Amino acid sequence: MLVLVAPGQGAQTPGFLTPWLELPGLADRLAAWSEVAGLDLITYGTKADADEIRDTAVAQPLLVATALASAEALGATPDLLAGHSVGEFATAALAGVLTPEQALTLVRERAQAMATAAAVTETGMTAVLGGVEAEVLAAIDKHGLTPANVNGAGQIVAGGTLEQLAALKADAPARARLIALSVAGAFHTEHMAPAVEHLRTAAEGITPADPRVKLLSNADGQVVTDGAQLMRRLIDQVSSPVRWDRCMATMADLGVTRMIELLPGGTLTGLAKRGLRDVRTVALKTPDDLDAARELIK
């Protein structure tokens, strides 16, 4: 069984899009999507520095557009789709729940609303690597933080105020390593509640279709077969934790044997190598990876 996965915010790096523009038609596609996103996606993906693409309002449309563009270049028909955080909008489009244009319109609104919400209070996110999961979750709760991403493979991301994160760092769980993430706010926590309402309003005029391909939800890792239900989950997910650990558990239960991570790949295949050890993986980072991905499909 083949799963295509789309990464979330933080996967972007300066210039990651540059080699992909050599593929026929890809620049034209991204230029059209730039009009929808209200951003020059090509410039941000080729010339912008790390701080510029760290901006939530830039990063999210850029990630969704490049995931979709790389999926078109690959031309695969997967058995299963799953996206991490904003990557769910890319996989919703690939499953036919939304058109690419609808997905990018919603992501534009999502990103701007989340950036606005993040500016209200100084918040952030810290990855907690290793330790005993129960002890890590207890420490996160003790300091009033939210386990915003439970990624599996020994990785949990805590979100909250900078003061709360500093307290966690000073009182770190045993045998755990803490890494402050370069993100603009505490995504998937209560601090994003205003963005949920904004996105709900933005989605009112869209009628989603039911998925054509099995599609996993970050909320609980389960397969969602109803388009309207998926839309509700996409909206609520803005302030709710991402349960990628449960997505990987469902992949194992369904018998996934191959995983291809869409551009900019690396994060989710890295988790799979630790959490889904028998699954063969390819991460799309440059067009040179397309041959390996197509070989994996065969």
C-alpha positions in Angstrom: 0.0 0.0 0.0 1.3 3.4 -1.0 0.7 6.6 1.1 1.5 10.1 -0.1 2.2 12.5 2.8 2.4 16.3 2.8 4.6 18.1 5.4 3.6 21.0 7.6 5.1 24.3 8.6 8.8 24.3 9.4 9.7 22.0 6.5 10.5 24.9 4.2 14.1 26.0 3.6 15.5 28.9 1.6 15.7 28.2 -2.2 14.1 24.7 -1.9 11.8 25.4 -5.0 14.6 26.5 -7.3 15.5 23.2 -9.1 11.8 22.4 -9.5 11.2 25.3 -11.8 13.1 23.5 -14.6 10.2 21.0 -14.9 7.9 21.8 -17.8 4.7 23.6 -16.8 5.6 23.9 -13.1 6.4 27.6 -13.1 3.2 28.4 -14.9 1.2 26.4 -12.4 2.8 28.2 -9.5 2.3 31.5 -11.1 -1.4 30.9 -11.4 -1.6 29.7 -7.8 0.3 32.8 -6.7 -2.7 34.9 -7.9 -4.9 32.8 -5.7 -2.6 32.9 -2.7 -1.9 36.6 -3.1 1.8 35.9 -2.9 4.6 35.5 -5.3 5.2 31.9 -4.5 8.1 31.5 -7.0 10.1 34.3 -5.5 9.5 33.1 -1.9 10.5 29.6 -2.9 13.7 30.6 -4.6 15.0 34.0 -3.3 13.5 34.6 0.1 15.6 34.1 3.2 14.8 31.9 6.2 13.0 34.7 8.2 10.8 35.7 5.2 9.6 32.1 4.7 9.2 31.6 8.4 6.3 34.1 8.3 3.1 32.1 8.8 1.3 34.1 6.1 4.0 33.0 3.6 5.0 29.6 4.8 1.5 27.9 4.7 0.5 28.8 1.1 4.0 28.1 -0.1 4.0 24.6 1.5 0.6 23.7 0.1 1.3 24.9 -3.4 4.7 23.2 -3.6 3.3 19.9 -2.3 0.5 20.0 -4.9 3.0 20.9 -7.6 5.3 18.0 -6.7 2.4 15.6 -6.6 1.5 16.7 -10.2 5.1 16.2 -11.3 5.1 12.7 -9.7 1.8 11.7 -11.2 1.1 8.9 -8.7 -2.3 7.5 -7.6 -1.9 6.6 -4.0 -3.9 4.2 -1.9 -3.8 6.6 1.1 -3.2 10.3 1.8 -2.2 12.1 5.0 -1.0 15.6 5.6 0.7 17.1 8.7 -1.0 20.3 9.9 -1.4 22.7 7.0 -0.3 19.7 4.8 -3.9 18.4 5.3 -5.1 21.1 2.9 -2.8 19.7 0.2 -4.0 16.2 0.7 -7.6 17.3 0.8 -7.1 18.8 -2.7 -5.3 15.6 -3.9 -8.2 13.5 -2.6 -10.7 15.7 -4.5 -12.4 17.2 -1.4 -11.3 20.7 -2.5 -9.9 22.0 -5.7 -6.3 23.3 -5.5 -7.7 26.8 -5.8 -10.2 26.3 -2.9 -7.4 24.8 -0.8 -5.1 27.7 -1.4 -7.8 30.3 -0.8 -8.6 28.7 2.6 -4.9 28.4 3.4 -4.4 32.0 2.6 -7.1 32.9 5.1 -5.9 30.4 7.6 -2.3 31.7 7.5 -3.3 35.3 7.8 -5.6 34.6 10.7 -3.1 32.5 12.5 -0.4 35.2 12.1 -2.8 37.7 13.5 -3.7 35.4 16.5 0.0 34.8 17.1 0.7 38.5 17.4 -1.7 38.9 20.3 0.5 37.1 22.9 4.2 36.1 22.7 3.9 32.4 22.2 6.0 29.6 20.7 6.6 25.9 20.4 9.3 23.5 21.7 10.0 20.0 20.5 10.6 17.5 23.3 12.6 14.6 22.0 12.9 11.3 23.9 12.0 10.7 27.5 9.1 8.6 28.8 5.9 9.8 27.0 3.7 9.8 30.1 6.4 11.9 31.9 6.7 14.3 29.0 3.0 14.8 28.8 2.8 15.4 32.6 5.6 18.0 32.4 3.8 19.8 29.5 0.6 19.8 31.5 2.3 20.9 34.7 3.4 24.1 33.0 0.1 24.9 31.4 1.3 24.0 27.9 -0.5 22.1 25.2 0.9 19.0 23.4 0.3 20.6 20.1 2.0 17.9 17.9 2.1 14.4 19.1 4.3 13.1 16.3 5.2 9.6 17.5 8.8 8.2 17.3 9.6 9.9 20.6 8.7 13.5 19.5 6.1 15.7 21.1 5.9 19.5 20.5 4.7 21.7 23.3 2.9 25.0 22.6 2.2 28.0 24.8 3.5 31.3 26.1 7.2 32.0 26.1 7.2 32.1 29.9 5.6 28.6 30.0 8.1 27.3 27.6 11.0 28.7 29.6 9.6 27.0 32.7 9.4 23.7 30.9 13.0 24.1 29.8 14.1 24.8 33.4 12.2 21.7 34.5 12.7 19.4 31.6 11.5 15.7 31.7 14.2 13.1 32.5 16.2 11.9 29.5 14.5 14.4 27.1 16.1 16.9 24.8 14.3 20.2 24.2 14.6 22.2 21.0 12.9 25.6 20.5 11.2 25.7 17.1 11.5 28.5 14.6 7.8 29.2 14.4 5.8 32.4 14.8 3.4 31.2 17.5 1.7 28.4 19.5 -0.1 26.7 16.6 -2.7 24.0 17.4 -3.4 25.5 20.9 -6.1 27.7 22.5 -4.1 30.7 21.4 -5.3 30.1 17.8 -9.0 30.2 18.7 -9.7 33.5 16.8 -8.2 32.0 13.7 -10.7 29.1 13.9 -13.7 31.4 13.7 -12.1 33.4 10.8 -11.5 30.2 8.8 -15.0 28.9 9.5 -16.4 32.1 8.0 -14.1 31.8 5.0 -15.2 28.3 4.3 -18.9 29.1 4.3 -19.2 29.3 0.5 -17.3 26.1 -0.2 -19.1 22.8 -0.7 -16.6 20.0 -0.2 -16.7 16.7 -2.1 -16.3 13.3 -0.5 -12.7 12.0 -0.8 -11.8 9.8 -3.8 -8.9 8.3 -1.9 -8.6 7.1 1.7 -7.7 10.2 3.7 -6.4 10.3 7.2 -7.3 13.1 9.7 -4.8 14.7 12.1 -7.5 14.9 14.8 -7.4 11.1 15.6 -5.6 9.4 12.8 -8.8 7.9 11.4 -9.9 7.6 7.8 -12.5 10.3 6.9 -14.9 9.4 4.1 -17.3 12.5 4.3 -16.2 15.8 2.8 -18.2 17.9 5.1 -16.8 16.2 8.1 -13.3 16.7 6.8 -13.9 20.4 6.3 -15.1 20.7 10.0 -11.9 18.9 11.1 -9.7 21.1 9.0 -11.2 24.2 10.6 -11.1 22.9 14.2 -7.5 21.6 13.7 -6.2 25.1 13.8 -6.5 25.2 17.6 -6.4 21.4 18.2 -3.4 19.1 18.5 -2.0 17.2 15.6 -2.0 13.5 16.3 0.5 12.3 13.7 1.3 9.3 16.0 -2.2 8.1 15.4 -1.9 8.7 11.7 1.2 6.5 11.6 -0.6 3.8 13.7 -3.5 3.8 11.2 -0.9 3.5 8.4 0.5 0.4 10.1 -3.0 -1.1 10.6 -3.9 -0.6 7.0 -0.7 -2.2 5.8 1.2 0.7 4.3 4.5 -0.5 2.8 5.6 2.6 0.9 5.6 6.3 1.7 6.4 9.2 -0.5 6.7 12.6 1.1 5.8 15.6 -1.1 8.0 18.7 -1.5 9.7 19.8 0.7 10.2 16.3 2.0 12.2 14.9 4.9 10.4 15.6 8.1 7.6 12.9 7.9 9.8 10.3 6.3 12.2 10.9 9.1 9.5 10.1 11.6 8.5 7.0 9.6 12.0 5.6 9.7 11.7 5.5 13.5 8.0 4.8 13.8 7.2 2.7 10.8 10.5 0.8 10.4 9.3 -1.7 7.7 7.9 1.0 5.4 10.1 2.1 2.5 10.3 5.8 2.1 11.3 8.5 -0.5 11.3 12.2 0.3 10.9 14.6 -2.6 13.5 17.3 -2.1 14.7 17.9 -5.6 13.5 16.7 -9.0 16.2 14.1 -8.9 14.1 12.3 -6.3 11.3 11.7 -8.7 13.0 8.7 -10.3 13.4 7.0 -6.9 9.8 7.8 -6.0 8.5 6.3 -9.3 10.7 3.2 -8.7 9.1 2.9 -5.3 5.7 3.1 -6.9 6.5 0.2 -9.2 
